[in-house]
Amino acid sequence: MPLREEHTIYLVITFGILSAVAQVFAARFLLKKCWPKGVRMSMLNKYATMTAIVLLASTLARSTAVLGVFGGTKAVGEYLKLNGVIQEARILLGGNDTRAEDYYRSQKPIYNNSTDFELRRSWAQIGFPRTDATWEELISFRVQRMAEFLEKDDIRDFLIEKDKCFMYNFFKSQGIPFVPIYGIFSNRKAAASSVQSILKSVGEGENSMIFIKACHLTQGSDNGTLRVQGSTVSSKEGLEDISKWITTKFDQIPTDNWRPWSPDMNKLLSTVRPGVMIQESFVGPFGDFFGGYPKPVEAKVEVIWGKAYLSFLHDYKVFTFRDGTTERYREDLNGNVLHNSEPDTQLSWLYQKDYMTPVYKLAELVAKKIGIDQIRVDIFITPGSPDRPVVNEISLASGVLYRFHGPRMARLWIDGHIARGVQQSTTLTARNSNFWLSFLISGGISIVVLLALGAVMVVHNTAGLLYQTTPLKGKKRWRVWKVQKTW
């Protein structure tokens, strides 16, 4: 029988309760012997109970979507309705969405004139699946419709993102500032032979480098970017490795797996022609080192109906907003699970000199040039030059987790279509599936994954318990040096 919404909710609640109990006992068992005396187990119980339902629902949704046991990847409505349950659970357990709602209300008047935005016809035809659709469901629906348009009418608007060579040629033709490129190549031999001469022009300094990008491999999991130091020019083996990498990437078929929209997206990606582009490096601010080199500050800006709503600085786990406020999310229970944030101070230089206003304007320019209702524009910020941001890339199917802001952004996106008289589509249909098979398989996977994940997270989140190894009477023993509660 079809797996209906009420079934998914019952399933989540049932396994949430079972997982909460199982996780408490499993965590107690694993840590019982090493837990310091004098520290009450109630802290551990509180952690396990609060996170079990949220983690379970998330894992359950992913496992069932991957297995295709309920709804299928084209019927993402069933799977993504779990997001509403998860958000409610977060609020129930201590998450606070007041900030997201207040910000939404302050920005909503700006979108009242969304009908004035010049929307390209092919994007207008996509529409929306339901008036209460989630952000992720809207993304999935877009991908599904793009696959339909490709099959029926050979419409390839998706190339604006899925082919970096096409993307950068578009930027150039529209006068959009971007990180300069040395060349675009559709031939692997031409690309490989050009690398050496380009490296010579770059020089062999410590910060001299270039980036080689496979234009058709736009997903991070495809590893389509290679960073090359200028000093490689003097290494025969290094140049040979680059040539092998280019050859390998030309033959690699792009994929976007482990997402609810994977089958449809992979249909699109299979039609993208391979290519390579060689790009200049963009050095980040002083002292900002990620992975051994100064990495640029990149703002991932969400633009809806031609207006920037927020930006996400991924490397810092920070959101910035049009009203000048910020939200930082820590890697802990409060930030990752409950989605509670704190103001950011690390990037104060961005706000003091107003780097973000030009960033938002550039993102809006890109959206208007493409004529698209929603897009994420990734922009590099130039230290010392607030008025010189440049575009890195764009995304039509963003996988960013927007916390409590996601549902509000989805509302703005849908409202814009409704204001234009667009009716919800009926093309997103669920396929039949066996409820009990879904129940057993997804539940079993969820419990196993959560028990392992829960144990790891319990240990990780007890960082406030500081231990020190000290020799006592010639023997090394664990001794509690200082105990600090993190609650």
TORLUMKE-280709 format. One record per residue (C-alpha): z negated, x negated, y negated; residue number from 1; residue in one letter. Coordinates in Angstrom, 2 decimals. Each point is the difference from the previous one (the first is absolute). Layout:
<rs>
[r [Z,X,Y],NUM,'A'],
...
</rs>
This chain:
<rs>
[r [0.00,0.00,0.00],1,'M'],
[r [0.47,-1.20,-3.58],2,'P'],
[r [-2.88,-1.99,-1.43],3,'L'],
[r [-1.01,1.99,-3.04],4,'R'],
[r [-2.09,-1.08,-2.97],5,'E'],
[r [-3.17,1.64,1.33],6,'E'],
[r [0.42,-1.95,3.23],7,'H'],
[r [0.15,-3.31,-1.83],8,'T'],
[r [-3.13,0.86,-1.95],9,'I'],
[r [-1.89,1.00,3.16],10,'Y'],
[r [1.20,-3.18,1.64],11,'L'],
[r [-1.19,-2.17,-2.90],12,'V'],
[r [-3.39,1.70,-0.18],13,'I'],
[r [-0.54,-0.20,3.78],14,'T'],
[r [0.85,-3.66,0.30],15,'F'],
[r [-1.76,-0.74,-3.25],16,'G'],
[r [-3.27,1.23,1.47],17,'I'],
[r [0.56,-1.76,3.34],18,'L'],
[r [0.99,-3.23,-1.73],19,'S'],
[r [-2.97,0.11,-2.35],20,'A'],
[r [-2.40,0.20,2.94],21,'V'],
[r [1.89,-2.57,2.06],22,'A'],
[r [0.29,-2.44,-2.87],23,'Q'],
[r [-3.69,0.15,-0.82],24,'V'],
[r [-1.02,-0.78,3.57],25,'F'],
[r [2.69,-2.66,0.46],26,'A'],
[r [-0.96,-1.77,-3.22],27,'A'],
[r [-3.69,0.16,0.86],28,'R'],
[r [0.70,-1.47,3.42],29,'F'],
[r [2.15,-2.83,-1.36],30,'L'],
[r [-2.43,-1.04,-2.72],31,'L'],
[r [-3.32,0.84,1.57],32,'K'],
[r [-0.77,-3.55,1.13],33,'K'],
[r [1.14,-1.77,-3.16],34,'C'],
[r [-1.29,2.51,-2.55],35,'W'],
[r [-2.82,-1.62,-2.00],36,'P'],
[r [-3.45,1.30,0.61],37,'K'],
[r [-1.50,1.98,-2.83],38,'G'],
[r [3.31,1.52,-1.09],39,'V'],
[r [0.16,3.67,0.88],40,'R'],
[r [2.84,1.20,2.17],41,'M'],
[r [0.44,2.97,-2.34],42,'S'],
[r [2.27,-2.16,-2.15],43,'M'],
[r [2.33,-0.54,2.95],44,'L'],
[r [-0.15,3.66,0.96],45,'N'],
[r [0.87,1.03,-3.54],46,'K'],
[r [3.04,-2.25,-0.11],47,'Y'],
[r [1.34,1.10,3.38],48,'A'],
[r [-0.48,3.69,-0.63],49,'T'],
[r [1.54,-0.05,-3.49],50,'M'],
[r [3.14,-1.86,1.03],51,'T'],
[r [0.68,1.50,3.41],52,'A'],
[r [1.72,3.23,-1.07],53,'I'],
[r [2.09,-1.65,-2.70],54,'V'],
[r [1.14,-2.88,2.19],55,'L'],
[r [0.60,2.32,2.94],56,'L'],
[r [2.20,2.37,-1.97],57,'A'],
[r [2.08,-2.86,-1.36],58,'S'],
[r [0.41,-1.67,3.39],59,'T'],
[r [0.73,3.32,1.66],60,'L'],
[r [2.77,0.78,-2.46],61,'A'],
[r [1.65,-3.38,0.46],62,'R'],
[r [-0.22,-0.07,3.79],63,'S'],
[r [1.42,3.48,0.45],64,'T'],
[r [2.79,-0.66,-2.47],65,'A'],
[r [0.98,-3.21,1.80],66,'V'],
[r [-0.08,1.71,3.38],67,'L'],
[r [1.89,2.99,-1.33],68,'G'],
[r [-2.28,2.29,1.98],69,'V'],
[r [-0.45,2.57,-2.70],70,'F'],
[r [2.44,1.13,-2.59],71,'G'],
[r [2.18,-3.07,0.28],72,'G'],
[r [0.91,-2.34,-2.80],73,'T'],
[r [2.28,2.59,-1.59],74,'K'],
[r [-2.79,2.54,-0.04],75,'A'],
[r [-2.28,-2.18,-2.02],76,'V'],
[r [-1.58,3.11,-1.48],77,'G'],
[r [-2.27,0.37,3.04],78,'E'],
[r [-1.01,-3.65,-0.01],79,'Y'],
[r [-0.43,-0.37,-3.72],80,'L'],
[r [-2.06,3.16,-0.39],81,'K'],
[r [-2.76,-2.17,1.44],82,'L'],
[r [-0.12,-1.75,-3.37],83,'N'],
[r [-1.56,3.08,-1.53],84,'G'],
[r [-2.68,0.02,2.68],85,'V'],
[r [-0.65,-3.70,-0.52],86,'I'],
[r [-0.31,0.39,-3.78],87,'Q'],
[r [-2.46,2.86,0.40],88,'E'],
[r [-2.01,-2.10,2.46],89,'A'],
[r [-0.13,-2.86,-2.50],90,'R'],
[r [-1.35,2.27,-2.72],91,'I'],
[r [-2.51,1.51,2.42],92,'L'],
[r [-1.25,-3.46,0.97],93,'L'],
[r [-0.42,-1.28,-3.55],94,'G'],
[r [3.49,-0.60,-1.36],95,'G'],
[r [0.52,0.94,-3.64],96,'N'],
[r [3.37,1.35,-1.15],97,'D'],
[r [-1.16,1.10,-3.46],98,'T'],
[r [1.66,-2.96,-1.68],99,'R'],
[r [3.35,0.78,1.66],100,'A'],
[r [-0.18,3.67,-1.01],101,'E'],
[r [-0.96,-0.79,-3.60],102,'D'],
[r [2.84,-2.49,-0.33],103,'Y'],
[r [2.46,2.48,1.48],104,'Y'],
[r [-1.03,2.65,-2.51],105,'R'],
[r [0.37,-2.46,-2.89],106,'S'],
[r [3.53,-0.97,1.07],107,'Q'],
[r [1.32,3.39,1.07],108,'K'],
[r [1.11,1.11,-3.51],109,'P'],
[r [2.33,-3.02,-0.12],110,'I'],
[r [1.88,1.42,2.98],111,'Y'],
[r [0.44,3.51,-1.43],112,'N'],
[r [3.43,-1.04,-1.26],113,'N'],
[r [1.14,-1.47,3.31],114,'S'],
[r [3.06,2.28,-0.07],115,'T'],
[r [1.37,-2.17,-2.82],116,'D'],
[r [0.29,-2.93,2.40],117,'F'],
[r [3.61,-0.63,1.04],118,'E'],
[r [-0.14,0.18,3.79],119,'L'],
[r [2.91,-1.33,2.03],120,'R'],
[r [1.55,2.73,2.13],121,'R'],
[r [-0.54,-1.67,3.37],122,'S'],
[r [-3.72,-0.43,-0.71],123,'W'],
[r [-0.25,3.57,-1.28],124,'A'],
[r [1.40,1.32,3.29],125,'Q'],
[r [-2.90,-1.45,1.98],126,'I'],
[r [-2.58,2.47,-1.29],127,'G'],
[r [-3.38,0.34,1.68],128,'F'],
[r [-1.28,1.39,3.33],129,'P'],
[r [-3.03,2.04,-1.10],130,'R'],
[r [-1.90,0.76,-3.18],131,'T'],
[r [-3.14,-1.55,1.50],132,'D'],
[r [1.73,-3.07,1.45],133,'A'],
[r [-1.87,-3.30,-0.03],134,'T'],
[r [1.31,-3.14,-1.67],135,'W'],
[r [0.86,-1.56,3.36],136,'E'],
[r [1.76,3.15,1.12],137,'E'],
[r [2.18,-0.01,-3.10],138,'L'],
[r [1.00,-3.60,0.72],139,'I'],
[r [0.78,0.84,3.63],140,'S'],
[r [2.00,3.04,-1.02],141,'F'],
[r [2.06,-2.08,-2.42],142,'R'],
[r [0.86,-2.48,2.75],143,'V'],
[r [0.96,2.81,2.36],144,'Q'],
[r [2.28,1.55,-2.60],145,'R'],
[r [1.62,-3.35,-0.83],146,'M'],
[r [0.80,-0.41,3.70],147,'A'],
[r [1.57,3.48,0.01],148,'E'],
[r [2.07,-0.78,-3.10],149,'F'],
[r [1.24,-3.22,1.58],150,'L'],
[r [1.06,1.75,3.18],151,'E'],
[r [1.65,3.01,-1.65],152,'K'],
[r [1.50,-1.35,-3.24],153,'D'],
[r [-0.34,-3.79,0.27],154,'D'],
[r [-2.27,-0.07,-3.07],155,'I'],
[r [-1.59,-3.45,-0.25],156,'R'],
[r [-2.31,0.21,-2.99],157,'D'],
[r [-2.71,-1.59,2.15],158,'F'],
[r [1.78,-3.35,-0.41],159,'L'],
[r [-1.56,-0.27,-3.46],160,'I'],
[r [-3.14,-1.11,1.84],161,'E'],
[r [1.03,-0.88,3.54],162,'K'],
[r [2.59,-2.59,-1.02],163,'D'],
[r [-1.50,-2.59,-2.33],164,'K'],
[r [3.44,-1.37,-0.84],165,'C'],
[r [1.09,3.47,-1.13],166,'F'],
[r [-3.29,0.47,-1.83],167,'M'],
[r [0.29,-3.18,-2.06],168,'Y'],
[r [3.65,0.62,-0.83],169,'N'],
[r [-1.11,3.40,-1.32],170,'F'],
[r [-2.76,-1.59,-2.09],171,'F'],
[r [2.53,-2.40,-1.47],172,'K'],
[r [2.52,2.71,-0.83],173,'S'],
[r [-2.67,2.13,-1.71],174,'Q'],
[r [-1.58,-2.79,-2.03],175,'G'],
[r [-3.32,0.22,1.84],176,'I'],
[r [-1.97,-3.29,-0.17],177,'P'],
[r [-0.69,-1.58,3.39],178,'F'],
[r [-0.91,-3.36,1.49],179,'V'],
[r [3.22,-2.07,-0.32],180,'P'],
[r [2.06,-0.64,3.12],181,'I'],
[r [2.18,-2.99,0.86],182,'Y'],
[r [2.43,1.95,2.13],183,'G'],
[r [0.67,2.84,2.43],184,'I'],
[r [1.78,-0.75,3.27],185,'F'],
[r [1.58,2.21,2.65],186,'S'],
[r [0.94,-3.04,2.09],187,'N'],
[r [-2.68,-1.97,1.82],188,'R'],
[r [1.82,-3.33,-0.21],189,'K'],
[r [0.52,0.34,-3.74],190,'A'],
[r [-3.68,0.81,-0.46],191,'A'],
[r [-1.18,-2.95,2.08],192,'A'],
[r [2.34,-2.46,-1.72],193,'S'],
[r [-1.14,1.15,-3.44],194,'S'],
[r [-3.68,-0.60,0.67],195,'V'],
[r [0.20,-3.79,-0.24],196,'Q'],
[r [1.74,-0.06,-3.38],197,'S'],
[r [-2.40,2.62,-1.37],198,'I'],
[r [-3.02,-1.98,1.17],199,'L'],
[r [1.34,-3.10,-1.72],200,'K'],
[r [0.18,1.88,-3.28],201,'S'],
[r [-3.56,1.30,0.47],202,'V'],
[r [-1.50,-3.46,0.45],203,'G'],
[r [-2.79,-1.24,2.24],204,'E'],
[r [-3.05,0.78,-2.11],205,'G'],
[r [-3.16,1.52,1.47],206,'E'],
[r [0.79,3.46,-1.37],207,'N'],
[r [3.77,-0.26,0.46],208,'S'],
[r [1.14,2.61,2.48],209,'M'],
[r [2.54,2.71,0.72],210,'I'],
[r [-0.08,3.20,2.02],211,'F'],
[r [2.64,0.89,2.56],212,'I'],
[r [0.08,3.73,0.69],213,'K'],
[r [1.92,1.90,2.66],214,'A'],
[r [1.39,2.94,-1.97],215,'C'],
[r [0.02,2.38,2.97],216,'H'],
[r [-3.56,-0.78,1.13],217,'L'],
[r [-2.05,1.86,-2.58],218,'T'],
[r [-3.00,0.85,2.18],219,'Q'],
[r [-2.89,-2.45,-0.08],220,'G'],
[r [-0.22,0.08,3.81],221,'S'],
[r [3.53,-1.40,0.22],222,'D'],
[r [-1.08,-3.24,-1.71],223,'N'],
[r [3.14,-0.14,-2.07],224,'G'],
[r [-1.21,-2.47,-2.64],225,'T'],
[r [-0.23,-3.78,0.26],226,'L'],
[r [-1.74,-2.17,-2.61],227,'R'],
[r [1.53,-3.47,-0.22],228,'V'],
[r [-1.46,-2.99,-1.85],229,'Q'],
[r [2.38,-2.09,-2.07],230,'G'],
[r [-1.03,-3.11,1.94],231,'S'],
[r [1.71,1.45,3.09],232,'T'],
[r [3.30,-1.32,-1.35],233,'V'],
[r [-0.95,-3.51,1.16],234,'S'],
[r [-0.81,1.16,3.53],235,'S'],
[r [2.85,0.34,2.47],236,'K'],
[r [-2.19,1.94,2.41],237,'E'],
[r [-1.13,2.30,-2.79],238,'G'],
[r [3.57,0.84,-0.97],239,'L'],
[r [0.88,0.64,3.64],240,'E'],
[r [-2.95,2.37,0.31],241,'D'],
[r [1.18,1.91,-3.06],242,'I'],
[r [3.49,0.29,1.46],243,'S'],
[r [-1.43,1.32,3.28],244,'K'],
[r [-2.16,2.50,-1.88],245,'W'],
[r [3.00,1.34,-1.91],246,'I'],
[r [2.04,0.33,3.20],247,'T'],
[r [-2.85,1.78,1.77],248,'T'],
[r [-0.56,2.42,-2.85],249,'K'],
[r [3.69,0.85,-0.26],250,'F'],
[r [-0.13,1.12,3.63],251,'D'],
[r [-3.30,1.86,-0.31],252,'Q'],
[r [0.17,3.79,-0.01],253,'I'],
[r [-2.30,1.53,-2.65],254,'P'],
[r [-2.72,2.40,1.15],255,'T'],
[r [-2.83,1.97,-1.56],256,'D'],
[r [-2.23,0.74,2.97],257,'N'],
[r [-3.50,1.48,0.28],258,'W'],
[r [0.57,2.53,-2.74],259,'R'],
[r [0.37,3.77,0.32],260,'P'],
[r [3.52,-0.28,-1.43],261,'W'],
[r [1.10,-2.90,2.23],262,'S'],
[r [2.83,1.67,2.01],263,'P'],
[r [1.73,1.32,-3.11],264,'D'],
[r [-0.54,-3.19,-1.97],265,'M'],
[r [1.32,-2.14,2.85],266,'N'],
[r [3.20,2.08,-0.03],267,'K'],
[r [0.47,-0.93,-3.64],268,'L'],
[r [-0.87,-3.65,0.51],269,'L'],
[r [2.46,-0.38,2.87],270,'S'],
[r [2.88,0.55,-2.44],271,'T'],
[r [-1.01,-2.70,-2.50],272,'V'],
[r [2.24,-3.05,0.02],273,'R'],
[r [-1.74,-3.38,0.35],274,'P'],
[r [-0.14,-2.31,-2.97],275,'G'],
[r [-2.10,-2.71,-1.63],276,'V'],
[r [-0.98,-0.71,-3.56],277,'M'],
[r [-1.65,-3.12,-1.41],278,'I'],
[r [-2.47,0.61,-2.80],279,'Q'],
[r [-2.02,-2.02,-2.48],280,'E'],
[r [-3.76,-0.13,0.43],281,'S'],
[r [-2.32,1.86,-2.33],282,'F'],
[r [-3.22,-1.93,-0.50],283,'V'],
[r [-3.24,1.90,-0.42],284,'G'],
[r [-2.93,-0.65,-2.33],285,'P'],
[r [-2.03,-3.18,0.16],286,'F'],
[r [-2.56,-0.08,2.77],287,'G'],
[r [1.48,3.02,1.74],288,'D'],
[r [0.72,-1.41,3.43],289,'F'],
[r [0.95,2.15,2.97],290,'F'],
[r [1.37,-1.80,3.04],291,'G'],
[r [0.11,-3.42,-1.62],292,'G'],
[r [2.05,0.64,-3.13],293,'Y'],
[r [-0.45,1.81,-3.32],294,'P'],
[r [1.02,3.54,0.82],295,'K'],
[r [1.21,2.38,-2.72],296,'P'],
[r [-2.02,2.99,-1.08],297,'V'],
[r [2.04,2.92,1.30],298,'E'],
[r [-0.54,3.58,-1.15],299,'A'],
[r [1.34,2.70,2.31],300,'K'],
[r [0.66,2.84,-2.43],301,'V'],
[r [0.40,3.59,1.16],302,'E'],
[r [2.44,1.90,-2.20],303,'V'],
[r [0.25,3.78,0.34],304,'I'],
[r [2.60,1.94,-2.01],305,'W'],
[r [0.67,-3.04,-2.16],306,'G'],
[r [-3.66,-0.54,-0.93],307,'K'],
[r [-2.19,-2.80,1.35],308,'A'],
[r [-3.16,1.50,1.51],309,'Y'],
[r [-1.91,-3.05,1.22],310,'L'],
[r [0.50,-3.51,1.33],311,'S'],
[r [-1.49,-1.83,2.94],312,'F'],
[r [-0.65,-3.75,0.00],313,'L'],
[r [-0.04,-0.55,3.74],314,'H'],
[r [-1.39,-3.53,0.11],315,'D'],
[r [-3.02,1.07,-2.03],316,'Y'],
[r [-0.50,3.51,1.47],317,'K'],
[r [0.08,1.33,-3.56],318,'V'],
[r [1.57,3.13,-1.49],319,'F'],
[r [0.87,0.14,-3.70],320,'T'],
[r [0.54,3.22,-1.93],321,'F'],
[r [1.77,1.17,-3.13],322,'R'],
[r [-3.30,0.68,-1.75],323,'D'],
[r [-0.98,-3.69,0.23],324,'G'],
[r [-2.53,0.42,2.82],325,'T'],
[r [-0.04,-1.76,3.35],326,'T'],
[r [-1.29,0.48,3.53],327,'E'],
[r [-0.86,-2.81,2.41],328,'R'],
[r [-0.48,0.67,3.71],329,'Y'],
[r [-2.20,-2.36,1.95],330,'R'],
[r [0.56,-0.89,3.66],331,'E'],
[r [-2.98,1.96,1.24],332,'D'],
[r [-1.07,3.44,1.14],333,'L'],
[r [-0.25,1.36,-3.52],334,'N'],
[r [3.46,-1.19,-1.09],335,'G'],
[r [2.11,0.10,3.15],336,'N'],
[r [-1.41,3.06,1.72],337,'V'],
[r [-1.55,2.22,-2.66],338,'L'],
[r [2.48,-1.05,-2.71],339,'H'],
[r [-2.62,-0.62,-2.65],340,'N'],
[r [0.89,-2.55,-2.67],341,'S'],
[r [-1.47,-2.03,-2.82],342,'E'],
[r [1.49,-1.18,-3.34],343,'P'],
[r [1.95,-3.25,0.19],344,'D'],
[r [-0.94,-3.04,-2.08],345,'T'],
[r [1.97,-2.77,1.73],346,'Q'],
[r [3.28,0.98,-1.64],347,'L'],
[r [-1.42,0.72,-3.45],348,'S'],
[r [2.69,-2.22,-1.55],349,'W'],
[r [2.58,2.61,1.01],350,'L'],
[r [-1.63,2.71,-2.07],351,'Y'],
[r [-1.26,-2.03,-2.96],352,'Q'],
[r [3.52,-1.09,-0.97],353,'K'],
[r [1.63,3.24,1.16],354,'D'],
[r [2.21,-1.40,2.72],355,'Y'],
[r [0.21,3.38,1.71],356,'M'],
[r [1.82,2.06,-2.65],357,'T'],
[r [3.24,-2.04,0.33],358,'P'],
[r [-0.41,0.16,3.79],359,'V'],
[r [-0.15,3.80,-0.04],360,'Y'],
[r [2.98,0.20,-2.36],361,'K'],
[r [2.11,-2.25,2.22],362,'L'],
[r [-0.87,2.04,3.09],363,'A'],
[r [1.00,3.19,-1.81],364,'E'],
[r [3.29,-1.60,-1.06],365,'L'],
[r [0.84,-0.79,3.63],366,'V'],
[r [-0.76,3.57,1.10],367,'A'],
[r [2.19,1.43,-2.76],368,'K'],
[r [2.91,-2.32,0.80],369,'K'],
[r [-0.13,1.07,3.65],370,'I'],
[r [-0.59,3.65,-0.92],371,'G'],
[r [-2.65,0.53,2.64],372,'I'],
[r [-2.97,2.36,0.05],373,'D'],
[r [-2.45,-2.49,1.53],374,'Q'],
[r [0.17,-3.73,0.53],375,'I'],
[r [-2.29,-2.99,0.27],376,'R'],
[r [1.05,-2.94,-2.16],377,'V'],
[r [-1.55,-3.40,0.76],378,'D'],
[r [-0.26,-2.14,-3.12],379,'I'],
[r [-1.03,-3.61,-0.53],380,'F'],
[r [-2.18,-0.62,-3.05],381,'I'],
[r [0.66,-3.15,-2.03],382,'T'],
[r [-3.24,-1.81,-0.97],383,'P'],
[r [-0.03,-0.71,-3.73],384,'G'],
[r [2.91,2.34,-0.68],385,'S'],
[r [-1.10,3.65,0.08],386,'P'],
[r [3.42,1.19,-1.14],387,'D'],
[r [1.95,-1.72,2.79],388,'R'],
[r [-0.63,1.77,3.32],389,'P'],
[r [2.76,-0.19,2.63],390,'V'],
[r [0.85,2.20,2.96],391,'V'],
[r [-0.51,-1.41,3.47],392,'N'],
[r [1.13,2.96,2.11],393,'E'],
[r [-0.27,3.76,0.45],394,'I'],
[r [-1.12,2.32,2.78],395,'S'],
[r [1.14,3.48,0.98],396,'L'],
[r [-2.53,0.29,2.82],397,'A'],
[r [-3.22,-1.55,-1.22],398,'S'],
[r [-2.71,-0.69,2.55],399,'G'],
[r [-2.71,-0.60,-2.62],400,'V'],
[r [-3.24,1.85,0.65],401,'L'],
[r [-0.72,1.84,-3.24],402,'Y'],
[r [-3.46,1.24,0.96],403,'R'],
[r [-0.96,3.19,-1.82],404,'F'],
[r [2.94,-0.35,-2.39],405,'H'],
[r [2.60,0.69,2.71],406,'G'],
[r [-0.46,3.80,0.16],407,'P'],
[r [0.16,0.27,-3.80],408,'R'],
[r [3.18,-2.06,-0.16],409,'M'],
[r [1.55,2.21,2.67],410,'A'],
[r [-0.89,3.04,-2.09],411,'R'],
[r [1.83,-1.41,-3.04],412,'L'],
[r [3.04,-0.88,2.09],413,'W'],
[r [0.25,3.49,1.50],414,'I'],
[r [-0.74,1.79,-3.28],415,'D'],
[r [2.96,-1.73,-1.60],416,'G'],
[r [2.35,1.44,2.62],417,'H'],
[r [-1.54,3.47,-0.27],418,'I'],
[r [0.48,-0.10,-3.79],419,'A'],
[r [3.71,-0.56,0.68],420,'R'],
[r [0.16,3.07,2.20],421,'G'],
[r [0.22,-1.94,3.26],422,'V'],
[r [-1.19,1.89,3.07],423,'Q'],
[r [-1.84,-1.72,2.83],424,'Q'],
[r [2.23,-1.14,2.84],425,'S'],
[r [-0.14,1.37,3.52],426,'T'],
[r [1.56,-3.00,1.71],427,'T'],
[r [-3.28,-1.65,0.99],428,'L'],
[r [-0.68,1.62,3.36],429,'T'],
[r [-2.46,-0.83,2.75],430,'A'],
[r [0.98,-0.43,3.62],431,'R'],
[r [-2.05,1.38,2.85],432,'N'],
[r [-2.55,-2.23,1.65],433,'S'],
[r [-2.75,0.31,2.54],434,'N'],
[r [-3.29,0.48,-1.78],435,'F'],
[r [-2.19,-1.27,2.82],436,'W'],
[r [2.17,-3.06,0.55],437,'L'],
[r [-0.33,-0.76,-3.69],438,'S'],
[r [-3.72,0.64,0.18],439,'F'],
[r [-0.61,-2.39,2.90],440,'L'],
[r [2.36,-2.83,-0.94],441,'I'],
[r [-0.73,-0.16,-3.70],442,'S'],
[r [-3.71,0.53,0.51],443,'G'],
[r [-0.25,-2.72,2.62],444,'G'],
[r [1.86,-2.50,-2.15],445,'I'],
[r [-2.05,0.91,-3.04],446,'S'],
[r [-3.36,-0.45,1.69],447,'I'],
[r [0.95,-3.36,1.54],448,'V'],
[r [1.39,-1.31,-3.29],449,'V'],
[r [-2.93,1.27,-2.01],450,'L'],
[r [-2.62,-1.47,2.29],451,'L'],
[r [1.57,-3.43,-0.40],452,'A'],
[r [0.67,0.42,-3.71],453,'L'],
[r [-3.41,1.45,-0.64],454,'G'],
[r [-1.78,-2.92,1.63],455,'A'],
[r [1.98,-2.51,-2.06],456,'V'],
[r [-0.58,1.88,-3.25],457,'M'],
[r [-3.72,0.34,0.65],458,'V'],
[r [-0.30,-3.76,0.30],459,'V'],
[r [2.21,-0.51,-3.06],460,'H'],
[r [-1.95,2.42,-2.16],461,'N'],
[r [-3.36,-1.59,0.72],462,'T'],
[r [0.92,-2.93,-2.21],463,'A'],
[r [-3.06,0.83,-2.04],464,'G'],
[r [-2.13,-1.27,2.87],465,'L'],
[r [0.00,-3.72,-0.62],466,'L'],
[r [-0.65,-2.24,2.97],467,'Y'],
[r [-0.61,-3.73,0.09],468,'Q'],
[r [-0.03,-2.25,3.05],469,'T'],
[r [-3.04,-2.26,-0.12],470,'T'],
[r [-1.33,-2.44,2.62],471,'P'],
[r [-3.42,1.08,1.22],472,'L'],
[r [-1.91,-2.50,2.15],473,'K'],
[r [3.19,-1.81,0.92],474,'G'],
[r [1.84,3.14,1.04],475,'K'],
[r [2.57,2.03,-1.91],476,'K'],
[r [-0.97,3.61,-0.28],477,'R'],
[r [1.16,2.90,-2.13],478,'W'],
[r [-2.55,0.77,-2.62],479,'R'],
[r [0.05,2.63,-2.70],480,'V'],
[r [-0.11,-1.96,-3.25],481,'W'],
[r [0.37,2.85,-2.42],482,'K'],
[r [0.70,3.68,0.39],483,'V'],
[r [1.74,2.06,-2.66],484,'Q'],
[r [0.91,3.62,0.41],485,'K'],
[r [3.47,0.95,-1.18],486,'T'],
[r [-0.69,3.73,-0.26],487,'W'],
</rs>
